[in-house]
Amino acid sequence: MVSRDPPNFARKALPAQISTRYSPLESTPHKTTNGELTISCRDRHCPKCQANARDRWLEARRKELLPTRYVHVVFTLPHELAPLALQNKKILYHLLLQTSAETLLEVARDPQHLGAEIGFFSVLHTWNQKLEHHPHAHCVVPAGGLSLDHSCWVSSRSRFFLPIPVLRKVFRRKFVIALKRNFRQGKLGFHGTLKPLAHPKAFSAWLRTLYRHHWHVYSKRPFGDAQQAVRYLAHYTHRVAISNHRLVSLVDDKVTFRWRDRAHNNQEKLLPLSLDEFLRRFLLHLLPKGFVRIRHFGFLANRRRATVLPLCFQLLGVVQPSQTDPEASPTQEPSPLWLCPKCGGRMVVIERLTAAQIQLRSPPCLAGAAA
């Protein structure tokens, strides 16, 4: 008999709304003077615990947004690579983020296209609307960049950023070269049906099949300004595989959730899955421990941001917002990220607990608190 309980490493990442037997943190109340609050697991895979993390990240990025239009570019791995990516998540997800960034930087620097040095950030997503495995990287890029001699700002065309056919070819070439390098270094694991690929000849023959069709790269036309970019970023930075509002019901061990069918004009449909299948799909999207899924590149990279970003603001004719501005003065309290659900007042963090500490603590006695 196989236990239905998930392994220890995954328990706190499961959706808390499915069942209390899957999450010991479900609706554990803390009685306070202002009402009842639930414990937060603060796990990055939890659909309930990402709003505050997203708000803090966006607040930190707000002063780095340039007063220009932005472009959204998506790089997707072909479905042939999905099984290998599941067995080598840390390596292939890193290659996806790294090679897609190198592709944008290389093509943008080419004088035939933009001839500029760009800066952007990338976010890794691994799911589609049906919670199936679908690794892809979202890149949000200012629609322009610094000239190669750093003397002026080069804007892209109003309805066009970089040529998609070129991005596809460069991305495929860079990813396959990086995959070959990791294979030669013995960093890739092959298990189950992928075991035959451990032999060099079989692996080389399999790689050749990746050239039989175009890889998917998608780019939206440049949009909006910095404020619109902030609202746009909020939809991508801290998303998880499925959010609470998409869950419809849990009846007779079947989970039903909403999904949008992009092949039919984003028509909203319902998908019923058995509980085990729903949990299996959700667990496909657990990231390796310590993996950084939001990364900055170009002049927004951590090593260059402090020196190059002020130059970008200067060339765009705008003064960069400073951390010493009165509105950001340390003497003035920042806008609260946690508000009391009862009175709306500002909440103050008095103690931070790890997940292990939370599970070891018993829930407070409600009868004693009420007295």
HELIX and SHEET records of a PDB file:
HELIX    1   1 ASN A    8  ARG A   11  1                                   4    
HELIX    2   2 ALA A   51  ARG A   61  1                                  11    
HELIX    3   3 ARG A   62  GLU A   64  5                                   3    
HELIX    4   4 HIS A   79  LEU A   81  5                                   3    
HELIX    5   5 ALA A   82  GLN A   87  1                                   6    
HELIX    6   6 LYS A   89  ARG A  109  1                                  21    
HELIX    7   7 ILE A  164  ARG A  184  1                                  21    
HELIX    8   8 GLY A  192  ALA A  198  5                                   7    
HELIX    9   9 PRO A  200  ARG A  208  1                                   9    
HELIX   10  10 THR A  209  TYR A  211  5                                   3    
HELIX   11  11 ALA A  226  LEU A  233  1                                   8    
HELIX   12  12 ASN A  244  ARG A  246  5                                   3    
HELIX   13  13 ARG A  262  HIS A  264  5                                   3    
HELIX   14  14 LEU A  275  LEU A  283  1                                   9    
HELIX   15  15 ARG A  305  LEU A  315  1                                  11    
HELIX   16  16 PRO A  326  ALA A  328  5                                   3    
HELIX   17  17 ALA A  355  LEU A  360  1                                   6    
HELIX   18  18 LEU A  366  ALA A  370  1                                   5    
SHEET    1   A 2 PRO A  29  THR A  32  0                                        
SHEET    2   A 2 GLY A  35  THR A  38 -1                                        
SHEET    1   B 5 VAL A 217  SER A 219  0                                        
SHEET    2   B 5 TYR A  70  THR A  76 -1                                        
SHEET    3   B 5 HIS A 133  PRO A 142 -1                                        
SHEET    4   B 5 GLY A 119  TRP A 127 -1                                        
SHEET    5   B 5 ILE A 294  GLY A 298 -1                                        
SHEET    1   C 3 ALA A 116  GLU A 117  0                                        
SHEET    2   C 3 GLY A 144  SER A 147 -1                                        
SHEET    3   C 3 TRP A 153  SER A 155 -1                                        
SHEET    1   D 3 LEU A 247  VAL A 251  0                                        
SHEET    2   D 3 LYS A 254  ASP A 261 -1                                        
SHEET    3   D 3 GLN A 267  SER A 274 -1                                        
END                                                                             
